[in-house]
Amino acid sequence: MELQTIQVAVFVAFTALIAFATYLKCRGARTDVDSNKDYFLAGGGLSWIFVAGSITLTNLSTDQLVGMNGNQMALLAWWEFAAVAGLFILAKVFLPVYYRNNCTTTTELLEKRYNDHHIRATVSVMFLLGNIFIFLPAMLYGGSLFMQSMFGVDIPIIILAIMFAVVGACYAVFGGLRAVAVSDTYSGILLLGLGMLVVFLAVQAIDFDFTGIPAERLTLVGTSESPIPWHTLLTGMIFIQVFYWSTNQTITQRAMASPNLKEAQKGVFAAAGIRLLIVPPMIVLPGIVSYKLYGDIGDAAYGRIVSDVLPVWLSGAFAAAIAAAVLTSFNSVLNSSTALYVMDIHEKYFNEQPDVKKLSGWVTVVFVLLALALVPLYQQAESIINLVQQLYGLLSMPILSTFLVGLLFKNVDPKAMIISVVSGTVLYGIFSFAWSPFHYIHLMFITLIFCVAWALLINKIMFGKRSEFIGLKPQVAQT
């Protein structure tokens, strides 16, 4: 009981310290006249350090640490290696386009390229569906499960999830993106440092001896039956990364909040370096070690290994880092979701000049309640990360197709693109729930090709327009 008290005391102290440091950094920040720009893009004032920190911790949460280590195999590191390519594509291909078009949301680019706000709203709704029904509940469940297994408490998952949701919502509502990004960075320093310490202590716990662990759990070459078959790296994997890092509002919002393109690119490159050198061992080695120590225990692996190898006071600090990762990832998705709703839907269809902060608060409450209602469903999943990746395929490739067609072609009718997006979602739904002839990563690639080809075909047959391939020419809107 005394040891648990020490853990909790250290946890509370570190959590309060991060919150206080964030307050000190943000309290003197100026308020931009453009309330949308200030609230959703931190007034364009994020330096490259905070861009890198926020991108890193927004992605690195319990669905990665708990979910990937829960697979207890090295193969999952491919998600991180491929992410490096996705970040380079964001920096060199997409960011110049976003800055050239002065975008606040990624979907704003679609409105400018297609000359139509309905395509912007359609894709925003798809992003919102993914955020509310997939990412938010998965983050709450993963963080709650970690806390439960690490502290060995009997508090129900849903109660822990409510605690995370309330605190995360407060960051998102009262601080906007600036507070989110600053707290991300401070929390990230703590999490990455302690995370690498966990890696070292875990490997030390088995005397750096990996014998006895099945070869399929140590290899980076996946068979057709593994979570990531080697051949999927040649098809859908890279496009999943392009979607996530280059078009997903939650990620790109940070990179679009710098004072200029060069500063944003520096932040993205720094995030890529962290993703290449630091994150892979954090998301696979503790899980592999836990397999040798405890056997196949799934998503409970990370919390248990951390609890066993860290000293009591450090485990409290690490719990604070994990809690911060959950909170910052959660409030990052909330903030970006609110931006999408306010700017792409509410201002376009209901009220052109709302009270942004007040409206954002109410929208955030609704999103949080919906996410909490879905947490019990995620408790039934065998693997958080595999479920999240597979479900998001319903939305990711159809959404990516709108960006690719909008950037690479002109003279495409937006209604053709909307029809194609809906058709692609239905197609992937059939692949996921009725007929799966290939691995789901291959099926995501097939869905993307279908969406692009179907949009161009409908454009010609139904709307009598001949699309023209233009590549990445610096134009703002289609003609």
N, C-alpha and C positions, 0 to 999 in steps of 0.2 A: 504493500500500500504506500509506503514511504517512497519507494522508487518511482511508482506511478505519479505521485505528487510532484517529484522533481521533474519528470518528463513534462507534465502539464504546465508547471511553472515556467520552464525554459521555453516551451511552445508559446505560451501567452506573451512572454517577454519579447521574443523575436518577432512575433506577429505584430505586436504594438510598435516595436522599433521600426519595422518596414512602413507601417502606416504613418508614423510620425515623420519619418524621413521624406516620404512622399508628400505629406502636407507642407513641410518646409520648402521643398523644391517647387511646388505648384502655387503656393499662396501669393507670390508676387508676380505671377504671370499676367501678361496683359490680356485684355479681352478685345477681340477683333470686332469691328463693326458688323461684319458678316457673321451672324450667329451660327449658321450652318458650318462655315469654315472653321470657326473657333471651336465649336462643340465637337464636331465630328473629325476635324483634321488638326486639332490643337493649334489653330491659328497659323498653320504652316511653320511651326516653330520647333519641330523635333530635330535635334542633331543626329548625326549618324550613329552615335553610341546608343541613343534611346531607340532608334529604328532597329538596330541589331538586337538589342536586349528585348524589345517588345515582340519582334518577329520570333525570336528564339523561344521565349517563354509562352507566347500565345499557342505555339504548336506543341511545345514540350510540356504535356500535362499528364494526368494519370492514365488517360486512354493510351498514351505511349508507354510510360514507365510501367504501369500495371499490366496493360494489355499485351505489349510486346514481350516483356519479361515473362508474362504468363504463358506464352507459347514455348518457352524454355528451349529455344534453339537459335543458332547464330544466323539462320537464314533471314530473319526479320530485319537484319541490318540493312538489307537492300532498300527498304523504304527510305532510310536515311541517306544512303549513297546516291540514290536516284533523286532525292530532294535537292542535292547540291546542283544537279543539272537544272532542275526546276527553278532554283533561285537565280542561276546565271541567265536563264531565259527571261525571267522577270526583269532583271537589271538591264539587259542589253536590248531586249525586244519590246516588252510591254511598257515599262516605265517611261521611256521616251515618248511613247504614244499618249499615255495618260497625262504627262506634264504638258505635252504640246496642245492637248485638247482641254487643259485646265479642269480636269475631272475631280469631283469630290467623292463620287462612288464609281466603281468599275462599270456599273450598268449605265451610267451617264454617257460613257463612250458609245454604247450601243445606240442610244437615242441620236447621237450626233452622226454616227456612221450610216444609220438606216433612215434618218430624218423622220423618226416616229417614236412617240413616247410609249406606245402600247407594248412594243417589244422590250423596252426598258422595264416596264411594270411586270411583264410576264416572267422575265428572268429573275427579277427581284423576288417575286412570289416563290419561285422555285428555290432560290437561295434561302428564303425564310423558312420554307418547309423543311429543308435539310438542317438548318440551324436549330429550329425549335423541336423537331421530332427525332433528330439523330444526335447532333453534337452536344447540345445542352444537357439532355438527360444522361448521355454517356459520361460526360465530365462529372456530373454530380454523383452518379453511381460509382465511378472509378475512384474518385477522391474519398467518398464515404467508406468504400470497401477497404481502401488502404488504411484509413484511420482506425477502422474497426479491428483489422487484423494486426496492425502494428501495436496499438495500445492494449489489445486484448479486452476491449470493453463489450458490454452486452447491449449498448445503445442501438436501437434499430437503424438500419440503413436510411430509411426515409427521414428520421429525425436529424441525422448528420447531414443529409442532403439539404434539408430546409435551412440549417445553419449556414452552410456554404452559400446557398442561393440568396439569403437575405443580405449577407455581408457583400457578396459579389455585386448584387444589384445596387447597393449603396455607392460603391465605387463608380459604377457605370452611370448612375443617375446624377450624382452630385459632383463628380470630377470630370466627366467627359473623357475624351481620348488622352488628353495630357496626363491626367492622374493615372489612367490605365497604363500608359506607356512607361511612365516613371516607376510605378510600383513593379511593373514587369521586369525592368532592368535591375532594380535593387534585389528583387526576389531571385532573379536569374543568376546573379553572382553567387548568392547563397546556395541555390539548388545545384548549380554546376559543380561548385567546389565540393559540397558534401556528396553529391552523386558520384563523383570520381573517387572520393574516399571510400564509399560503399563498394565500388568496383574492386579497389585494391584489397580491402578487408575481406571481401567475399572470396576472392581468389586465394588470399592468404589462408582462409579457413580450410581450404582443401590442399594446402601446401603446394599450390600452383600445379597440382596434378589432376589432369582431366581424364585419366584412364578410367575405364569403366562406364563412361558416358557414351551412349550409342553414337556411331559415326554420323547418322542422319541428323543428329542434334548439333553437330560441330561443323558440318559442311556449309559452304556458301553456294553450292551447286544443287538446286532443288530438283527433285524428280517430279514427274507428272502428278503424283499423289500428295506432294508437299504444299504448304500454304503459298509458296511463291515458286512455281516451276521455272527453270532457267529460261525457257523460251518466252515466258511472259515479259521478260526484260526487253525483248525485241519488238513487242507490240504495244499493249496498253499501258505499261508501267510509266513510260515517259509522258504520255498524255495525261495520266492521272496527276503527275507532278506539275505539268503545265497548268492544268485547271486549278489545282490547289494553291500554288504559289503565285500565279500570274493573273487569275481572274477572280479569285475568292476575296470578297470584300474584307473579311476578317484579317487577312494577311496583308493585302495590298494597301489597305487603309493606312497602315503604319508607314509604308514607303512613300505614300502620297502626301504625308504630313510634314515633309521636310521643306526648308525654304527654297530649295532648288533641286534639280535632277542629280547633279553631281553628288550632293550630300546624301541623297536617298540611295544612290548606287553604292556609295561607300558603306552604308549601313547594311545593304543587302549582301554585299560581298563578305562583310564581317560575319553576318549570320551564316553564310555558306561555309566559311571556315570553321565555325563552331560546329556546324552540322556534320562536317567531314571528319574532324579530329576528335571531338569530345563526346558527341551524342551516341554514336554507334556502340561503344563499349558499355555505356550506361543502360542501354535498352535491351542488351542481350546477355552480357556476362553474368549479372546477378541471377537471372533466370536459369542459365545453364548450371551454375553452381548449385542453385536450389534443387535442381533435378537430382544431382549427385547426393545431396544431403537429405532430401525429403521425399524424392520420387516425383511423380507427375501430379502436382497439386494445382495446376492451372493458374488462374488470375490471383490466387492468394500468395503466389510465390514471392513477389517483390516485398510485400509488407512483412512477411515472415523473415526473409533473409536480412532485411534492414534491422528488424527488431533484435535479431540474434547477434549480428556482428558489430553494431554500433554501441559505444558506451551509453549509459542511461541519459546523461545530460546532452550528449550529441544527438541521440535519437529524438529528443524533444526539439532540438534545433532543426533536425531534418524534417520532422513532422510540420514545423512551421514553414519550411521551404516548400514542402509538398502542398500544404494548405494554400500557400501563396500562389503556387503554380495552378492549382485548381481555380482559385479565385480570379487570377488574372486571365486565364484562358476563358473562364466562364464570363467574366465581365467584358472581355474583348469581343466575344461572340455576341453578347447582349448589345454592346455599343454599336457594332457594325450592323446588327439586325435592325436596331432602332433607326440607324441612318438610312438603311434601305427603305424601311416603311415610311419614315417621315418625308424623305426627299423624292422617292420614286413612286409612292402610292398616295400618301395623304396630300402632299402639296400639288400633285398632278390632278387628283380627282375630287378632293374635298375642300381644301383650304390652302390657298397659295401662300399665305403669310401667317402660319400658326405661331403660337408661343412654343418655341422649339424645346426649351427645357421642361416645361410643364407637360407637353404632349409626350416627350420622351419618357418621362417618369411613368405615366399611365401605361404606355405601350410596354415598357419594361416589366411592370407588374404582371400584365397579361401573359407575356412570354415566359416569365418565371413560373407562374402557376401551371401553365401547360407543360413545361419541362418537368416539374415535380410530379405531375400526374403520370408521367411515362417512366419514371425511375423504376417502379416495380417490374416493368416489362424487361428491363435490361438485366435484372437479377437472374433471369432465366437463360441468359446467353452463355454458351460454352466459352467464347472468347470475345471480349469487347472489341478489340482492334479489327478482327476479321469481320465481325458483324457490321461495324461502322463502315469499313471500306466497301463491303458488298452492297449495303443498303444505299450508300451515297452514289453508287453507280446509276441508280434510277434518275439522278439529277445531273451528275457531274458532266458526263459526255454530251448530253443534249445542250447543256449550258455552254460548254466549251465550243460546240459547233457554231453557236451564234457569234462568238468572238472571232473564230477563224474565218467564217464566211464574211463577216463585216469588215475584217481587216484585209482579206486577200482578194475580195471581189467587189465590184460595184454594179449598180443596176439590178440589185436583188430586192424584190418586193418584201417588206417586213412581214406581211401576212403569210408568205410562203415559208419564211423562217419560223414563224409561230406554229404553223401546221407541222413543220418538220420536227420541232422541239417536242410537241405533244406526241407525235408518232414515235419518236425515239424513246421517250419515257415509257410508252406502252410496250415497245419492243423489248426494252431491257427488263421490264416487269415480267414479260413472258419468259425471258431467259432465266430470271431469278426464281420464279415461282412455279413455272409449268414445264419448261424444257431447257435443259442446260447441256448443250452438246460439247462445250469446251469449258475451260477454267474461266472464272468470272472476269479476270483481267483481260483475257482474249475477247470475251464478250463485250467488255467496255470499248475495246478498240473497234470491234465490228459495229457497235452502236454509233460511235463517232463517225465512221465512214458512211454509214447509212444516213445519218442526219445531214451531213454535208451534201452528199449526192442527191438525197431526196429533196432538199431545199432548192437546189439548182434545177432539178427536173420539174418540180411544181412551179417554180418561177417561170419556166419556159412554157409549160403546157397549160397551166391554169391562168397565168397572168400575162402571157404573151411577151415576156421580157427575156432578152438575151443577156445573161450575166457575162461580165468581162473580168478576167483575172488581172489584177493590178499589183499584187505583192504588197509590201509594206510601204507604199508611197505616202508621203506626209500630207494627206488630205483630211479634212475634218468631217465632212458629211458626204454621203453618197449623192450622186446626181443622176 
